[in-house]
Amino acid sequence: MPFPVEDRCVELAETKLSVRFPEPHRRALLRRNGGVVEVRPGDFWELFPVKDDSDIVRLKRTWDDIVRQTTLARGWRGFPPAAIAIGHDGCGNKLVLVPEGMAELRLAVWDHENGQLDFVESDIFEE
């Protein structure tokens, strides 16, 4: 069950990953840390939370966070080395943020079988 998180938790994840999440993603994390999003009609993805150590219950719910998942994924063959894993589909594919240009991160689906990126043009973080 997603729940709000403090800004310091988002900032810590950003520091560990050396990125600044896009503002819509930051706002979504602050409102509901994790949860499920529909990337395309009928295509649902579970989002990774940022680690929340504010109490033991939240820490247990967020141990498998964006930082951990990104670190693991970067060890896989074909995973883009600068990508940030922000979610999964339960079948090995990852929802990722990929650096483009100086500061922009673009949303994409990374296919674990062929290593291809499929960029997503919709804004999944806005309500």
Beta strands, then each sheet from edge to edge (+ up, - down):
strand 1: 35-40
strand 2: 43-47
strand 3: 84-88
strand 4: 94-100
strand 5: 104-110
strand 6: 117-119
sheet 1: 1+ 2- 3+ 4- 5+ 6-
end
